Amino acid sequence: MIIRGIIDRSLDTVTCIRGFAKFQDLVNISEPKEYQRDLDKEHKKEIEGFYKQAEFLFFPEVILSYKTNSDHDNITLKASTNIDIYKVENNTKIKFSKKRIDYKGTSDIREKESIELITIEIDDNFITDKKLFSRIDGNHRLKAGEKMPPYFGDYNTPFCIILLNDDSADLAFESVIFHNINTKAKNLTSEENLKVLLRSESFDDEQLRTKFGWEYYAVRQIFNQLPLQQISEVYPNLGADFLSQPMSFTKNVVDLLVENKIINKNRAGVESINGALSIVNQEFSKYPVLREMNGIAVTVAAIYLQISSFSIDSFLQWVKKNHIYVIDDLKSKSLIDIYKKIQDAKKKEVFVSMQFSDDTQRHYEAIVKAVKEVNEFYTQKIEIKPIRIDKNHRGYSYDINTEILNLIEDSGLFIADISIANPNVYHEIGYLMGLNQGKKLPHENFILIKSDEDKFKNNKVGFNITSIQQLRFSNDLELVMKLKEQIAIFYDLK
């Protein structure tokens, strides 16, 4: 393996060899050092996508280091600088050789110039052992190219090799170089990058979609309808961080929705995000404290959950009650996953709507017995439990009507006893039917039970639910058996 480059001192301090080499050769001869940050899988994936797109392929030079040994031959720089290079290897594994190249200058001040061309020869059998060169900058770029087709390894790639003495001072200096490269430069923020790209006239919509991805196109479409100067007027409730980086926020939302296949890559997908933004902005107005929260994780999660047909009001109540909004560095994906797990657990809760009286007490006991026997027979990890609003104690005062409606919406299965024509029971049935209709869901998440005993025969079923199937029973045992069957079917246990 042969690598060539020009040798000189950068800013008259650090001796460097700069040149081009095959991408795969740089991979083979180098390895990251202990001070390197852990490999970021998402960042590596982004770079892989950049390589595969094969357009605008450019990145700054990969920076490596090499520690010399004073026991080996000395190579000097050109005489005009009177600078000695550090000692370098000169054995069967790696050889450095120097050639001076003179050329005529075009300036009146410099009549003649010369450069030192360094050739590094590395034994091909040696590249599988401990790597000779350390990676100071470019580790993600090199790792991302390892899975590319073989031809990619032949691409010429810019490099800079910093030559260091094998002593403690230079070893420390190597870490300082890494620190300076990664902290001194002020990178463009995600928002600044998106503004440059999406506002650019260099790419039309089709080019943006094919060269960068549909997600970028979707963000442009959303903000074509909404000039940036109007965002604070249209969405005043979504928080200061959203208002300061609306494009980054929207890109985050689009990426999550597409990755989890919640929306399709079409016009309807863009419109669903626009609609969700308006709804969530309206819901946030009920919770002024959320406007002051740090970060955009809660806002991103709210948009995602709204499009995924979750109750945004329940989500925001949960965020406020548990002070989620004060957590720093909160990740929207983690927040969504946690909330969905909580909701999945609640879906195994059974809300019981009935008139609780001496006449119906046995009905309630039969429901409890049926649920208990289902748990025991199918060994459910999450217990299915009946919820009675008159037995649900929160330890503080609250609006019982709001609590009932939230319990209905969060519960997985709703059992309503219509043996007695109780207005509250009919109201709760109607509320759930309205939720189903709004979400375009069939009325399959509730069971209506009606006793055929003589004392209930005169209680007629309301006209608006006569077309819905009812579980009829004549005694408690029959009710238990039929409910067990229906509950097991509902929860896909049989």
C-alpha positions in Angstrom: 0.0 0.0 0.0 1.4 3.4 -1.0 0.2 6.8 0.3 1.7 10.1 -0.9 1.4 13.6 0.4 3.1 16.9 0.8 4.9 17.5 4.1 5.1 20.9 5.9 4.4 22.6 9.2 0.9 23.9 9.7 1.1 27.5 11.2 4.8 26.7 11.7 3.9 24.4 14.6 2.5 21.0 13.7 4.2 18.8 11.1 1.7 17.3 8.7 1.5 15.2 5.6 -1.4 16.2 3.4 -2.6 14.4 0.3 -5.1 11.9 -1.1 -5.4 8.2 -0.7 -7.9 5.4 -1.4 -10.9 5.4 1.0 -10.4 1.7 1.9 -6.6 2.3 2.5 -7.4 4.9 5.1 -9.9 2.5 6.7 -7.3 -0.3 6.8 -4.4 1.7 8.3 -6.3 3.6 11.0 -8.4 3.1 14.2 -10.2 5.4 16.6 -8.5 6.3 19.9 -9.9 6.1 23.4 -10.8 9.8 23.5 -13.1 9.4 20.5 -16.8 9.8 21.2 -18.9 6.6 21.0 -20.1 5.8 17.5 -23.4 7.5 16.9 -25.6 5.0 15.0 -28.0 7.6 13.7 -25.1 9.9 12.5 -23.4 6.9 10.8 -26.7 6.0 9.1 -27.1 9.5 7.8 -23.6 9.4 6.3 -24.3 6.0 4.7 -27.3 7.6 3.0 -25.2 10.5 1.8 -22.7 8.0 0.3 -25.4 5.9 -1.4 -27.0 9.0 -2.9 -23.7 9.5 -4.8 -24.4 13.2 -5.4 -22.4 16.2 -4.0 -19.9 13.7 -2.5 -17.5 15.9 -0.6 -16.2 16.1 2.9 -13.1 17.7 4.6 -9.9 15.7 5.0 -9.8 12.8 7.4 -7.2 13.7 10.1 -4.9 11.0 11.4 -1.9 10.9 13.7 1.3 8.9 13.6 3.8 8.6 16.5 7.4 8.6 15.5 10.4 6.9 17.2 13.7 8.6 17.6 15.6 5.4 17.0 14.8 5.5 13.3 16.1 7.5 10.4 15.5 11.2 10.2 13.8 12.9 7.3 14.2 16.6 6.9 12.1 19.2 5.3 13.3 21.4 2.5 16.4 23.3 3.3 14.7 26.7 2.7 12.7 26.2 5.9 15.6 24.7 7.9 13.1 22.5 9.9 13.7 18.9 10.9 10.8 16.5 10.8 10.2 14.2 13.7 11.8 10.7 13.6 9.7 8.3 11.6 9.6 4.5 11.1 12.0 2.9 8.6 11.6 -0.9 8.7 9.9 -3.7 6.9 6.4 -2.7 8.0 6.4 0.9 7.0 8.8 3.1 5.1 8.9 6.8 4.6 10.8 8.3 1.7 11.2 11.9 0.6 11.5 13.7 -2.7 12.0 17.4 -3.3 10.1 18.9 -6.3 11.1 22.3 -7.5 8.9 24.5 -9.6 8.9 28.0 -11.0 6.8 30.5 -9.1 4.7 33.2 -10.9 5.3 35.9 -8.3 8.0 38.5 -8.6 8.7 38.0 -4.9 9.3 34.2 -5.1 11.5 33.3 -8.0 11.8 29.6 -7.0 9.8 27.3 -4.7 10.0 23.6 -3.8 7.9 21.1 -1.9 8.7 17.9 -0.1 6.7 14.9 -1.4 6.5 12.1 1.2 5.8 8.5 0.1 4.6 6.1 2.7 5.0 2.4 1.9 3.1 0.0 4.2 3.3 -3.8 4.0 -0.1 -5.1 3.0 0.2 -8.0 5.4 0.6 -5.5 8.3 -2.8 -3.8 7.9 -4.6 -6.6 9.7 -2.5 -6.1 12.9 -2.7 -3.2 15.3 -3.3 -0.1 13.2 -0.3 2.3 12.8 -2.4 5.5 12.5 -4.9 7.0 15.0 -8.1 8.7 13.9 -8.4 12.2 15.3 -11.3 13.4 13.0 -13.4 11.4 10.5 -14.1 8.2 12.4 -17.8 8.3 11.5 -17.0 9.0 7.8 -14.7 6.0 7.6 -17.0 3.7 9.5 -20.0 4.6 7.3 -18.1 3.7 4.2 -17.2 0.1 5.4 -20.5 -1.3 4.2 -20.4 0.4 0.8 -19.9 -1.5 -2.4 -16.2 -2.4 -3.2 -15.8 0.4 -5.8 -16.4 3.0 -3.1 -13.1 1.9 -1.4 -11.2 3.1 -4.5 -12.5 6.7 -4.2 -9.7 9.2 -3.6 -10.1 10.7 -0.2 -8.4 13.7 1.3 -6.3 13.1 4.4 -4.0 14.9 6.8 -1.5 12.9 8.9 -0.1 14.7 12.0 3.3 13.5 13.0 3.9 13.4 16.7 6.8 12.4 19.0 6.2 9.3 21.1 6.3 11.2 24.4 3.7 12.4 26.9 3.7 16.0 25.7 2.8 15.0 22.2 0.4 12.4 23.3 -1.5 15.0 25.3 -1.3 17.4 22.3 -3.1 14.8 20.1 -6.1 14.9 22.5 -6.0 18.7 22.4 -6.2 18.6 18.6 -9.2 16.4 18.8 -10.8 18.7 21.3 -10.2 21.8 19.3 -11.5 20.3 16.1 -14.8 19.2 17.7 -15.4 22.3 20.0 -13.8 25.4 18.4 -15.8 25.4 15.2 -19.3 26.7 15.4 -21.5 24.4 13.3 -24.7 25.4 11.6 -27.7 24.5 13.7 -30.3 22.1 12.2 -32.6 25.1 11.8 -30.0 27.1 9.9 -29.3 24.1 7.6 -32.9 23.6 6.8 -33.5 27.2 6.1 -30.6 27.2 3.6 -31.8 24.0 1.9 -35.5 24.5 1.9 -35.5 28.2 0.9 -32.9 27.6 -1.8 -34.0 28.1 -5.4 -31.3 25.7 -6.5 -33.6 22.7 -5.9 -37.2 22.5 -7.1 -39.7 20.2 -5.3 -38.9 17.2 -7.4 -35.1 17.6 -6.9 -35.6 18.1 -3.2 -37.7 14.9 -3.0 -35.3 12.7 -5.0 -32.0 14.1 -3.8 -32.6 14.6 -0.1 -35.8 12.6 0.6 -39.6 13.1 0.8 -39.3 14.3 4.4 -37.5 17.5 3.3 -40.1 18.0 0.6 -42.9 17.6 3.2 -41.3 20.3 5.5 -41.0 22.7 2.5 -44.7 22.1 1.6 -45.8 22.8 5.2 -43.8 26.1 5.3 -44.8 27.1 1.8 -48.3 27.5 3.3 -47.0 29.2 6.4 -44.5 32.0 6.1 -42.0 31.9 9.0 -42.9 35.4 10.1 -46.5 34.3 10.7 -45.7 31.2 12.8 -46.0 33.0 16.2 -49.4 34.4 15.2 -50.8 31.1 13.9 -49.2 28.8 16.6 -48.7 30.9 19.7 -49.2 28.1 22.2 -46.6 25.5 21.1 -43.7 26.9 23.2 -40.8 29.2 22.7 -38.5 26.4 21.5 -40.9 25.5 18.8 -41.2 29.1 17.6 -37.4 29.4 17.5 -36.8 26.3 15.5 -40.1 25.4 13.6 -38.4 23.7 10.7 -36.3 21.4 12.9 -39.4 20.6 14.9 -41.4 19.8 11.8 -38.6 17.6 10.3 -38.4 15.7 13.6 -42.2 15.1 13.4 -42.1 14.0 9.8 -39.2 11.6 10.4 -41.0 9.9 13.3 -44.2 9.6 11.5 -42.6 8.1 8.3 -40.3 5.8 10.2 -43.2 4.4 12.2 -45.5 4.3 9.1 -48.1 6.5 10.7 -48.4 8.6 7.5 -48.0 7.9 3.8 -45.5 9.9 1.7 -48.2 11.9 -0.1 -50.2 15.0 0.0 -52.6 13.5 2.6 -49.6 13.0 4.9 -48.6 16.6 4.7 -52.2 17.7 5.3 -52.5 15.5 8.4 -49.5 17.2 9.9 -51.0 20.7 9.2 -54.2 19.6 10.8 -52.5 18.1 13.8 -50.5 21.4 14.4 -53.7 23.4 14.6 -55.4 20.9 17.0 -52.4 20.6 19.3 -51.9 24.4 19.3 -55.6 24.7 20.4 -55.2 22.0 23.1 -52.0 23.6 24.4 -53.9 26.8 25.1 -55.6 25.0 28.0 -52.2 24.4 29.6 -50.3 27.8 29.8 -47.5 26.1 31.8 -46.5 24.1 28.6 -45.7 27.3 26.8 -42.7 27.8 29.1 -41.3 24.3 28.8 -37.8 23.6 27.6 -37.3 21.7 24.3 -39.8 20.4 21.8 -40.2 16.8 22.8 -43.7 17.2 24.3 -44.8 19.2 21.3 -43.4 16.6 18.9 -45.0 13.8 20.9 -48.4 15.5 20.9 -48.4 15.9 17.1 -47.4 12.3 16.7 -50.1 11.0 19.1 -52.8 13.2 17.6 -52.1 11.8 14.1 -52.0 8.3 15.7 -55.6 8.8 17.1 -54.6 9.1 20.8 -56.4 11.4 23.1 -54.3 14.6 23.2 -56.2 16.0 26.2 -55.4 12.8 28.2 -51.7 13.0 27.1 -51.4 16.7 28.1 -53.1 16.0 31.5 -50.5 13.2 32.1 -47.6 15.5 31.1 -48.9 18.3 33.5 -49.8 16.0 36.4 -46.4 14.2 36.3 -44.4 17.4 35.6 -42.9 15.8 32.5 -42.5 19.3 30.9 -39.7 20.2 33.3 -37.4 17.3 32.3 -34.3 18.5 30.4 -33.0 16.7 27.3 -36.3 14.8 27.0 -36.4 12.7 23.8 -39.7 12.7 21.9 -39.5 9.1 20.9 -38.9 7.9 24.4 -41.8 10.0 25.7 -44.1 8.5 23.0 -43.0 5.0 23.9 -43.6 5.5 27.6 -47.0 7.0 27.1 -48.0 4.3 24.7 -47.0 1.6 27.2 -49.1 3.3 29.8 -52.0 3.5 27.4 -51.6 -0.2 26.5 -51.9 -1.1 30.2 -55.0 1.0 30.5 -56.5 -0.8 27.5 -56.7 -3.8 29.8 -59.0 -1.9 32.1 -62.8 -2.4 32.0 -65.0 0.5 32.7 -68.4 -0.5 34.3 -71.3 1.8 33.7 -74.4 0.9 35.7 -76.9 2.1 38.3 -75.3 0.8 41.5 -78.2 -0.3 43.7 -79.4 -3.4 45.6 -81.2 -4.6 42.5 -78.0 -4.5 40.4 -75.4 -5.4 43.0 -75.4 -9.0 41.9 -74.8 -7.9 38.3 -71.6 -6.0 39.3 -70.4 -9.0 41.4 -70.9 -11.2 38.3 -68.8 -8.8 36.2 -66.0 -8.9 38.8 -66.1 -12.7 38.9 -66.0 -13.0 35.1 -63.0 -10.7 34.9 -61.2 -12.5 37.7 -61.7 -15.9 36.1 -60.5 -14.6 32.8 -57.3 -13.4 34.5 -56.8 -16.7 36.3 -57.4 -18.9 33.2 -55.4 -16.9 30.7 -52.6 -15.6 33.1 -52.6 -12.1 31.9 -49.5 -10.0 32.6 -51.6 -6.9 32.9 -54.6 -7.4 35.0 -58.0 -6.7 33.6 -59.9 -4.8 36.3 -63.3 -3.3 36.5 -63.4 0.4 37.4 -66.3 1.9 39.3 -66.4 5.6 39.6 -68.0 5.4 43.0 -65.1 3.2 44.2 -62.3 5.2 42.5 -60.8 7.4 45.1 -58.1 9.9 44.0 -57.4 11.5 47.4 -58.4 15.0 46.4 -61.3 16.9 44.9 -61.9 16.6 41.2 -64.6 17.0 38.6 -66.4 13.7 38.7 -67.9 14.1 35.2 -64.5 14.9 33.6 -63.1 11.9 35.5 -65.8 9.6 34.2 -65.3 10.7 30.6 -61.5 10.3 30.9 -61.9 6.8 32.3 -64.2 5.8 29.5 -61.8 7.1 26.9 -58.7 5.5 28.4 -60.3 2.1 29.2 -60.1 -0.7 26.7 -63.5 -2.3 27.3 -66.7 -0.7 28.4 -69.5 -2.8 30.0 -72.8 -1.0 30.4 -75.7 -2.5 32.4 -79.0 -1.3 30.8 -81.2 -3.5 32.9 -82.4 -0.2 34.4 -82.9 2.8 32.1 -80.5 5.1 34.0 -79.9 8.4 32.2 -76.2 8.5 33.3 -75.6 5.1 31.8 -77.1 6.2 28.5 -75.0 9.4 28.6 -71.8 7.4 29.0 -72.8 5.0 26.2 -73.5 7.9 24.0 -70.2 9.5 24.8 -68.3 6.3 23.8 -70.3 5.9 20.6 -69.5 9.6 19.8 -65.8 8.9 20.3 -65.9 5.8 18.1 -67.7 7.7 15.4 -65.2 10.6 15.6 -62.3 8.2 15.2 -64.2 6.2 12.5 -64.1 3.0 14.7 -66.8 0.4 14.8 -68.9 0.0 18.0 -66.9 -3.1 19.1 -65.3 -1.8 22.3 -68.4 -2.1 24.6 -70.7 -4.8 25.8 -74.3 -4.0 26.7 -75.9 -6.4 29.3 -79.6 -6.6 30.0 -81.3 -8.9 32.6 -84.4 -10.8 31.5 -85.6 -11.2 35.1 -89.2 -10.2 35.7 -88.4 -7.2 37.8 -86.5 -5.6 34.9 -88.9 -6.6 32.0 -90.7 -3.3 32.1 -87.5 -1.3 31.6 -87.4 -0.8 27.9 -84.1 -0.3 26.0 -83.7 3.2 24.5 -84.5 3.5 20.8 -81.0 4.7 19.8 -79.3 1.5 20.9 -81.9 -1.1 20.1 -80.0 -2.1 17.0 -76.9 -2.8 19.0 -76.4 -6.4 20.2 -77.1 -7.0 23.9 -75.9 -9.7 26.1 -79.1 -11.1 27.7 -79.1 -13.2 30.8 -81.6 -14.7 33.3 -79.4 -15.4 36.2 -75.9 -14.5 37.6 -74.2 -17.7 36.5 -75.4 -17.2 32.9 -74.0 -13.6 33.0 -70.6 -14.8 34.3 -70.3 -17.5 31.6 -71.4 -15.2 28.7 -69.1 -12.3 29.9 -66.1 -14.6 30.2 -66.6 -15.6 26.6 -67.0 -12.1 25.3 -64.1 -10.7 27.3 -61.8 -13.4 26.1 -62.9 -12.8 22.5 -62.4 -9.0 22.8 -58.9 -9.3 24.2 -57.9 -11.9 21.6 -57.3 -14.5 24.3 -59.0 -17.3 22.3 
